[in-house]
Amino acid sequence: MQASLKQPVTVVNRAGAGTNIGAASVATADPDGYTMLLNAPASFVINQFIYNSLTYDPDTAFTPACLAAKFPNILVVHPSLGVKSIQELIDKAKANPGKLTYAIAGIGATSHLAGALFSQMAGVDALAITYKGTSQSVIDLVAGRVDYTIDNLGPLLPFIKSGKLIALGVATGEPISLLPDVPTISSVLKGYELSSWNMLALPAKTPKEIVDIVSKECNRIVQLPEVAEKMRAFGSEPVGGTPEQMQAFLKAERVRWENAVKAAKIPKQ
């Protein structure tokens, strides 16, 4: 983007408060096209249902430009659990209420919401085990100290390929190219679709001609073969899309994630 737009691009990581600090800094920036936000569902559709103290309205603070990538969530189990399908996992959980465990990477993390929604839709009682991040949860999952998780494909893919974890289903609407033989969770639980993504957005009131330039450039980049190849190697799928498509996408995602937050029964902070 820096080379083609002939503008210096500086990546600034502003962590804290569940991505709220970084998102707020973009929401209040001048709408001149020089400040952009590249972030996950938390900033755009999740945190409004978790935090009372947001300093910005995610529904009106940003103008979405492009969906850079999707990070499919995937349901994986440890082989020792002895299940080979989504239905077998559900049946085992129903036969052992409150005994099966699933790893979550923190309260309000996508793995937490995905796991809670799965339990609700499947009608099972499983115990969420909270970790400080995906890296820690994966360690215990691979070691067999927790039964399953529904989390981003990237950190789980090497263990799926090595046979240390078994992939039962993807949380996308359709099977994914990286694991084409793995069915969708929605093939068993109709309507279950919940994956992470990264969206590129600008402050609200950014002129349309600027938004269109950024959107066009984002689409060009994610379609480059070398970029797409690297993204898939890390378990993500390049997407793209127009600003108008992004508005419709966010509208649907708000409904999905609000339902997941309700399933997780997270009290507003």
ChimeraX attribute file (.defattr): number of C-alpha atoms within 10 A of each C-alpha:
attribute: neighborCount
match mode: 1-to-1
recipient: residues
	/A:1	13
	/A:2	9
	/A:3	8
	/A:4	7
	/A:5	11
	/A:6	8
	/A:7	10
	/A:8	9
	/A:9	12
	/A:10	8
	/A:11	8
	/A:12	8
	/A:13	8
	/A:14	13
	/A:15	11
	/A:16	9
	/A:17	11
	/A:18	16
	/A:19	18
	/A:20	21
	/A:21	16
	/A:22	19
	/A:23	26
	/A:24	20
	/A:25	16
	/A:26	21
	/A:27	25
	/A:28	15
	/A:29	15
	/A:30	14
	/A:31	20
	/A:32	15
	/A:33	17
	/A:34	14
	/A:35	18
	/A:36	23
	/A:37	24
	/A:38	19
	/A:39	18
	/A:40	19
	/A:41	19
	/A:42	23
	/A:43	23
	/A:44	25
	/A:45	20
	/A:46	25
	/A:47	24
	/A:48	20
	/A:49	21
	/A:50	19
	/A:51	16
	/A:52	11
	/A:53	11
	/A:54	17
	/A:55	14
	/A:56	18
	/A:57	13
	/A:58	19
	/A:59	15
	/A:60	12
	/A:61	19
	/A:62	24
	/A:63	26
	/A:64	28
	/A:65	31
	/A:66	29
	/A:67	26
	/A:68	23
	/A:69	21
	/A:70	21
	/A:71	24
	/A:72	25
	/A:73	27
	/A:74	27
	/A:75	28
	/A:76	28
	/A:77	28
	/A:78	23
	/A:79	17
	/A:80	12
	/A:81	15
	/A:82	12
	/A:83	17
	/A:84	14
	/A:85	20
	/A:86	23
	/A:87	15
	/A:88	13
	/A:89	21
	/A:90	20
	/A:91	14
	/A:92	17
	/A:93	20
	/A:94	17
	/A:95	13
	/A:96	13
	/A:97	12
	/A:98	13
	/A:99	14
	/A:100	20
	/A:101	18
	/A:102	24
	/A:103	27
	/A:104	29
	/A:105	22
	/A:106	18
	/A:107	17
	/A:108	21
	/A:109	19
	/A:110	26
	/A:111	29
	/A:112	26
	/A:113	28
	/A:114	29
	/A:115	25
	/A:116	27
	/A:117	23
	/A:118	25
	/A:119	18
	/A:120	16
	/A:121	14
	/A:122	18
	/A:123	12
	/A:124	21
	/A:125	19
	/A:126	22
	/A:127	18
	/A:128	22
	/A:129	17
	/A:130	18
	/A:131	16
	/A:132	11
	/A:133	15
	/A:134	19
	/A:135	12
	/A:136	14
	/A:137	24
	/A:138	24
	/A:139	12
	/A:140	16
	/A:141	22
	/A:142	20
	/A:143	14
	/A:144	17
	/A:145	15
	/A:146	22
	/A:147	24
	/A:148	30
	/A:149	27
	/A:150	30
	/A:151	32
	/A:152	24
	/A:153	24
	/A:154	17
	/A:155	14
	/A:156	27
	/A:157	20
	/A:158	14
	/A:159	15
	/A:160	18
	/A:161	12
	/A:162	9
	/A:163	13
	/A:164	19
	/A:165	24
	/A:166	24
	/A:167	28
	/A:168	23
	/A:169	23
	/A:170	30
	/A:171	28
	/A:172	22
	/A:173	18
	/A:174	15
	/A:175	17
	/A:176	17
	/A:177	11
	/A:178	14
	/A:179	16
	/A:180	11
	/A:181	12
	/A:182	19
	/A:183	21
	/A:184	24
	/A:185	26
	/A:186	17
	/A:187	15
	/A:188	16
	/A:189	14
	/A:190	11
	/A:191	14
	/A:192	20
	/A:193	22
	/A:194	27
	/A:195	25
	/A:196	22
	/A:197	22
	/A:198	21
	/A:199	23
	/A:200	23
	/A:201	28
	/A:202	27
	/A:203	27
	/A:204	19
	/A:205	14
	/A:206	18
	/A:207	14
	/A:208	12
	/A:209	10
	/A:210	16
	/A:211	24
	/A:212	15
	/A:213	13
	/A:214	23
	/A:215	22
	/A:216	17
	/A:217	17
	/A:218	21
	/A:219	19
	/A:220	12
	/A:221	16
	/A:222	21
	/A:223	15
	/A:224	11
	/A:225	10
	/A:226	10
	/A:227	13
	/A:228	17
	/A:229	15
	/A:230	13
	/A:231	18
	/A:232	16
	/A:233	13
	/A:234	15
	/A:235	21
	/A:236	25
	/A:237	22
	/A:238	22
	/A:239	18
	/A:240	25
	/A:241	17
	/A:242	17
	/A:243	22
	/A:244	12
	/A:245	14
	/A:246	20
	/A:247	16
	/A:248	10
	/A:249	14
	/A:250	17
	/A:251	12
	/A:252	12
	/A:253	20
	/A:254	18
	/A:255	12
	/A:256	19
	/A:257	24
	/A:258	18
	/A:259	16
	/A:260	25
	/A:261	24
	/A:262	16
	/A:263	19
	/A:264	20
	/A:265	13
	/A:266	15
	/A:267	11
	/A:268	12
	/A:269	9
